Amino acid sequence: MTESLRRTVYTGEGYKPFAELTRADVESLAAELGAVARTGPLARVAPVARAWSELGRALGEAGAARVGELEPEVALEFAQRVWVAPRKLL
């Protein structure tokens, strides 16, 4: 498991490694971030809220119970898009 998949994310009930997030966790994070990202200064994070939503759909389409069950490259791409892992600069 890569470092990015081991990074912890707060789910409202505590911290979990990104790889252990369930579809319900992801959908909750998407809804929470989406609610605050509609207007004002937090509108800048709207793409991150969309990425969380897309991750939830990807989990459903793949039939995966957790992020760690996705193909590694897909999970890593989402880790970057939802700001769990830093993007590579080069």
Order of alpha helices (4+ residues) and beta strands (2+ residues): alpha-beta-beta-alpha-alpha-alpha
